[in-house]
């Protein structure tokens, strides 16, 4: 404890000088507040740690790019403090923010991404105890974890979490809720990646059916559903069906997006490729 007190005294002296001599959002103040927070955290003074971590985060959010890894570190530090305080519902969203930044700024094989996932799964166990089994927040978190595993090509893990999310949504949501369509689509995407087309197709059709009922006729998500079904039929060699679904997707996109939008160009290219196969 004595060493922590010495460190704290040193950091606080430096911080006072920097607060006087530097602009309010200077990166050195960001680092200084974070260091003070770390000491308080190690001393078990969590409310003081949070105060300084949040000061550090506030500067980082103003002075750094949105996907800068230092922001992820700030979210992680605050999350860890809440975890130590037993406030798991506050911990989880912060860890997921950190994970989102790591995914957008680091290679998918980077250990920080794996560590973030492990931390989320650990908190999830606590969260599952604290929340009702069918709480929508659990479904969202499971879905987010599944998405990360899918991008890392760990498809069995992706399916595990997507299916956990779907199970909660099937119990807690109305049968035509758009989130259910998203869940069916996500699971289908994994089966598509693993070339299990007979499993992907019925899920995509379920997703499409919900979207046709719950969304406006020109909603881009409907175009996504038509496009995804078309891609499955393409890989199955059923090109006339492929063309039909891609043309439906194109019709929606032309009515909902600007003519120069890359999605329109992408679907047009797919249609041209399919026509060559007919």
C-alpha positions as CSV (number, residue, x, y, z in Angstrom):
1,X,0.0,0.0,0.0
2,X,2.9,2.3,0.8
3,X,4.3,2.0,-2.8
4,X,0.8,2.9,-4.2
5,X,0.7,6.0,-2.0
6,X,4.1,7.1,-3.3
7,X,3.1,6.5,-6.9
8,X,-0.1,8.4,-6.3
9,X,1.7,11.4,-4.8
10,X,4.1,11.5,-7.8
11,X,1.2,11.3,-10.3
12,X,-0.8,13.9,-8.6
13,X,2.1,16.4,-8.4
14,X,2.7,15.9,-12.1
15,X,-1.0,16.2,-12.9
16,X,-1.3,19.5,-11.1
17,X,1.5,21.0,-13.2
18,X,0.0,19.7,-16.4
19,X,-3.5,20.9,-15.5
20,X,-2.0,24.5,-15.2
21,X,0.3,24.4,-18.2
22,X,-1.5,22.3,-20.8
23,X,-4.8,22.6,-22.8
24,X,-7.7,20.8,-21.1
25,X,-7.8,18.1,-23.7
26,X,-4.0,17.4,-24.0
27,X,-3.0,13.8,-24.4
28,X,-0.6,14.0,-21.5
29,X,-3.6,14.8,-19.2
30,X,-5.4,11.8,-20.7
31,X,-2.4,9.6,-19.7
32,X,-2.1,11.3,-16.3
33,X,-5.7,10.8,-15.3
34,X,-5.5,7.2,-16.4
35,X,-2.4,6.5,-14.3
36,X,-4.1,8.0,-11.2
37,X,-7.1,5.9,-11.9
38,X,-5.0,2.8,-12.1
39,X,-3.4,3.5,-8.7
40,X,-6.8,4.1,-7.0
41,X,-8.0,0.9,-8.7
42,X,-5.1,-1.1,-7.3
43,X,-5.8,0.4,-3.9
44,X,-9.4,-0.8,-4.1
45,X,-10.7,2.8,-4.1
46,X,-13.1,2.2,-7.0
47,X,-15.2,5.3,-6.9
48,X,-12.0,7.4,-7.1
49,X,-10.6,5.2,-9.8
50,X,-13.8,5.7,-11.8
51,X,-13.6,9.5,-11.4
52,X,-10.1,9.6,-13.0
53,X,-10.8,6.9,-15.6
54,X,-13.8,8.9,-16.8
55,X,-11.8,12.1,-17.0
56,X,-9.3,10.2,-19.1
57,X,-12.0,8.8,-21.3
58,X,-13.6,12.2,-21.8
59,X,-10.3,13.6,-23.2
60,X,-9.8,10.6,-25.3
61,X,-13.2,10.8,-26.9
62,X,-12.5,14.5,-27.9
63,X,-8.9,14.2,-29.0
64,X,-8.6,10.7,-30.5
65,X,-10.1,9.0,-33.6
66,X,-13.2,7.0,-32.8
67,X,-11.5,3.7,-33.3
68,X,-8.2,4.5,-31.5
69,X,-7.0,1.5,-29.3
70,X,-6.4,3.9,-26.4
71,X,-10.2,4.5,-26.2
72,X,-10.7,0.8,-25.9
73,X,-8.2,0.7,-23.1
74,X,-10.2,3.4,-21.3
75,X,-13.5,1.5,-21.7
76,X,-11.7,-1.7,-20.5
77,X,-10.4,0.0,-17.4
78,X,-13.8,1.5,-16.4
79,X,-15.4,-1.9,-17.1
80,X,-12.9,-3.7,-14.9
81,X,-13.6,-1.3,-12.1
82,X,-17.4,-1.8,-12.3
83,X,-16.7,-5.6,-12.4
84,X,-14.7,-5.3,-9.2
85,X,-17.6,-3.4,-7.7
86,X,-20.0,-6.2,-8.8
87,X,-21.9,-3.9,-11.2
88,X,-22.0,-6.4,-14.1
89,X,-24.8,-4.7,-16.1
90,X,-22.5,-1.6,-16.4
91,X,-19.5,-3.7,-17.2
92,X,-20.8,-5.6,-20.2
93,X,-21.7,-2.6,-22.5
94,X,-18.2,-1.1,-21.9
95,X,-16.4,-4.3,-22.7
96,X,-18.5,-4.6,-25.9
97,X,-17.5,-1.0,-26.8
98,X,-13.8,-1.9,-26.3
99,X,-14.2,-5.0,-28.4
100,X,-15.9,-3.0,-31.2
101,X,-12.9,-0.6,-31.3
102,X,-10.4,-3.5,-31.3
103,X,-12.3,-5.2,-34.2
104,X,-12.1,-2.0,-36.3
105,X,-8.5,-1.1,-35.5
106,X,-6.6,-4.4,-35.0
107,X,-6.1,-7.6,-37.0
108,X,-8.7,-10.2,-36.0
109,X,-5.9,-12.5,-34.7
110,X,-4.6,-9.8,-32.3
111,X,-4.5,-11.1,-28.7
112,X,-6.4,-8.0,-27.5
113,X,-9.5,-9.2,-29.4
114,X,-9.3,-12.7,-27.9
115,X,-8.8,-11.2,-24.4
116,X,-11.8,-8.9,-24.8
117,X,-13.9,-11.9,-25.8
118,X,-12.8,-13.9,-22.8
119,X,-13.6,-10.9,-20.5
120,X,-17.0,-10.6,-22.0
121,X,-17.7,-14.3,-21.6
122,X,-16.6,-14.1,-18.0
123,X,-18.8,-11.2,-17.3
124,X,-21.6,-12.9,-19.2
125,X,-21.6,-15.7,-16.6
126,X,-22.1,-13.1,-13.8
127,X,-24.7,-11.2,-15.9
128,X,-26.7,-14.4,-16.5
129,X,-27.0,-14.9,-12.7
130,X,-28.1,-11.2,-12.2
131,X,-30.6,-11.0,-15.1
132,X,-33.7,-13.1,-16.0
133,X,-32.8,-15.8,-18.4
134,X,-34.7,-14.2,-21.3
135,X,-33.7,-10.6,-20.8
136,X,-33.3,-8.8,-24.2
137,X,-29.9,-7.4,-23.1
138,X,-28.5,-11.0,-23.0
139,X,-29.8,-11.6,-26.5
140,X,-28.0,-8.5,-27.8
141,X,-24.8,-9.4,-26.1
142,X,-24.9,-13.0,-27.4
143,X,-25.5,-11.7,-30.9
144,X,-22.6,-9.3,-30.7
145,X,-20.2,-12.1,-29.5
146,X,-21.4,-14.3,-32.3
147,X,-20.6,-11.6,-34.8
148,X,-17.1,-11.4,-33.6
149,X,-16.5,-15.1,-33.8
150,X,-18.0,-15.2,-37.3
151,X,-15.6,-12.5,-38.4
152,X,-12.7,-14.5,-36.8
153,X,-14.0,-17.6,-38.8
154,X,-14.7,-19.5,-35.6
155,X,-18.0,-20.7,-37.0
156,X,-19.0,-23.2,-34.3
157,X,-18.5,-20.6,-31.6
158,X,-20.4,-18.0,-33.8
159,X,-23.4,-20.5,-34.1
160,X,-23.3,-21.2,-30.4
161,X,-23.9,-17.5,-29.5
162,X,-26.2,-16.7,-32.4
163,X,-28.4,-19.6,-31.4
164,X,-28.4,-18.4,-27.7
165,X,-29.5,-15.0,-28.9
166,X,-32.2,-16.5,-31.1
167,X,-33.6,-18.7,-28.3
168,X,-34.1,-15.6,-26.1
169,X,-35.6,-13.6,-28.9
170,X,-38.1,-16.4,-29.9
171,X,-39.4,-16.4,-26.3
172,X,-39.3,-12.7,-25.5
173,X,-40.3,-11.0,-28.8
174,X,-43.4,-11.0,-31.0
175,X,-43.1,-13.5,-33.9
176,X,-42.6,-10.8,-36.6
177,X,-40.1,-8.7,-34.7
178,X,-37.2,-7.4,-36.9
179,X,-34.6,-8.6,-34.4
180,X,-35.8,-12.2,-35.0
181,X,-35.2,-11.7,-38.7
182,X,-31.7,-10.5,-37.9
183,X,-31.0,-13.6,-35.8
184,X,-32.3,-16.0,-38.6
185,X,-30.2,-14.0,-41.1
186,X,-27.0,-14.2,-38.9
187,X,-27.3,-18.0,-38.4
188,X,-27.9,-18.4,-42.1
189,X,-24.8,-16.4,-42.9
190,X,-22.7,-18.8,-40.9
191,X,-24.2,-21.8,-42.7
192,X,-23.6,-20.1,-46.0
193,X,-19.9,-19.6,-45.1
194,X,-19.6,-23.3,-44.2
195,X,-21.5,-24.2,-47.5
196,X,-24.4,-25.8,-45.7
197,X,-26.9,-24.3,-48.1
198,X,-29.8,-26.6,-47.1
199,X,-29.6,-25.1,-43.6
200,X,-29.0,-21.6,-44.7
201,X,-31.9,-21.3,-47.1
202,X,-34.9,-22.0,-44.8
203,X,-33.5,-19.5,-42.2
204,X,-33.1,-16.8,-44.9
205,X,-36.7,-17.4,-46.0
206,X,-37.9,-17.1,-42.4
207,X,-35.9,-13.8,-42.1
208,X,-37.4,-12.6,-45.4
209,X,-41.0,-13.5,-44.4
210,X,-40.6,-11.4,-41.2
211,X,-39.1,-8.5,-43.0
212,X,-41.9,-8.5,-45.6
213,X,-44.5,-8.2,-42.8
214,X,-42.7,-5.8,-40.5
215,X,-40.8,-3.4,-42.8
216,X,-41.7,-0.9,-45.5
217,X,-41.7,-2.3,-49.0
218,X,-38.5,-0.4,-50.0
219,X,-36.5,-1.0,-46.8
220,X,-32.8,-1.9,-47.5
221,X,-33.0,-4.9,-45.1
222,X,-35.5,-6.4,-47.5
223,X,-33.0,-6.0,-50.3
224,X,-30.4,-7.7,-48.2
225,X,-32.7,-10.7,-47.7
226,X,-33.5,-11.0,-51.4
227,X,-29.8,-10.6,-52.2
228,X,-28.7,-13.3,-49.6
229,X,-31.2,-15.8,-50.9
230,X,-30.0,-15.1,-54.4
231,X,-26.4,-15.8,-53.4
232,X,-27.4,-19.1,-51.9
233,X,-29.2,-20.2,-55.1
234,X,-26.2,-19.0,-57.1
235,X,-23.9,-21.3,-55.2
236,X,-26.4,-24.1,-55.6
237,X,-26.4,-23.6,-59.3
238,X,-30.1,-22.6,-59.5
239,X,-29.4,-19.5,-61.6
240,X,-32.9,-18.6,-62.7
241,X,-33.9,-18.4,-59.0
242,X,-30.8,-16.4,-58.3
243,X,-31.6,-13.9,-61.0
244,X,-35.2,-13.4,-59.7
245,X,-34.1,-12.6,-56.2
246,X,-31.2,-10.3,-57.3
247,X,-33.6,-8.4,-59.5
248,X,-36.0,-7.9,-56.5
249,X,-33.1,-6.7,-54.4
250,X,-32.0,-4.3,-57.2
251,X,-35.6,-2.9,-57.5
252,X,-35.7,-2.0,-53.8
253,X,-32.2,-0.5,-53.7
254,X,-33.0,1.7,-56.7
255,X,-36.0,3.0,-54.8
256,X,-34.2,3.6,-51.5
257,X,-30.6,4.6,-52.4
258,X,-28.9,7.0,-54.7
259,X,-28.1,5.7,-58.2
260,X,-24.3,5.9,-57.4
261,X,-24.5,3.8,-54.2
262,X,-22.0,0.9,-54.1
263,X,-24.7,-1.6,-53.1
264,X,-26.5,-1.0,-56.4
265,X,-23.3,-1.4,-58.3
266,X,-22.6,-4.7,-56.4
267,X,-26.0,-6.2,-57.2
268,X,-25.8,-5.1,-60.9
269,X,-22.4,-6.9,-61.1
270,X,-23.9,-10.0,-59.5
271,X,-26.8,-10.0,-62.0
272,X,-24.4,-9.7,-65.0
273,X,-22.4,-12.6,-63.7
274,X,-25.5,-14.8,-63.3
275,X,-26.8,-13.9,-66.7
276,X,-23.5,-15.3,-68.2
277,X,-24.3,-18.7,-66.5
278,X,-27.8,-19.0,-67.8
